[in-house]
Amino acid sequence: GFSHRAQSKMSAAAFSLSARAAVATRVTAPVQQRRAAVSTETRAAMTDKEKRRQKRHTKIRAKLSGTAERPRISVYRSNQHTYVQVIDDENQKTLCAIGTMSSSIKEVVGKEEWKTKTVDAARAVGAALGATMMEKGIKTAVFDRGGFVYHGRVKAVAEACREAGVEF
């Protein structure tokens, strides 16, 4: 079977030299308390769904870019709101931006919380964006769906903007 001599050799091997050294340093060295600069704000990890959307958006952005004459219409759709920006990527400037958070859209759609996440609200955002773009003399654009499916709110923004006279 199992001899006592073999057992004592194993226990000596298990309690290795590095482990003995670690115990010795723990005993002899005074414990120093250092405070690391720890951020107290809690930040949620990005969900898999959001990672996939951002990956799609990166692929889309590799193919299209906005200029001053033909800017990029970028759409972001959160659970509660829809935001749209008109961006000149060459100069890194936002030419105009609007979303369902703005008071002008809330007057049209309604002030209740649930009304900002409807397709009608997105349509109002698209129409307002189209009107603003026409005022500023922007007639053509590139549509950036932001990694979202071209359906529902994203599609409503695009169609309303087209109806206002912007070509893309």
Secondary structure, DSSP 8 states (H G I E B T S, - for coil): ---HHHHHHHHHHHS-HHHHHHHHHHHHS-----------S------HHHHHHHHHHHHHHHH----SSS-EEEEEE-SS-EEEEEEETTTTEEEEEEETTSHHHHHHH-SSGGGGGSHHHHHHHHHHHHHHHHHTT--B-EEE-TTS-SSTHHHHHHHHHHHTT-B-
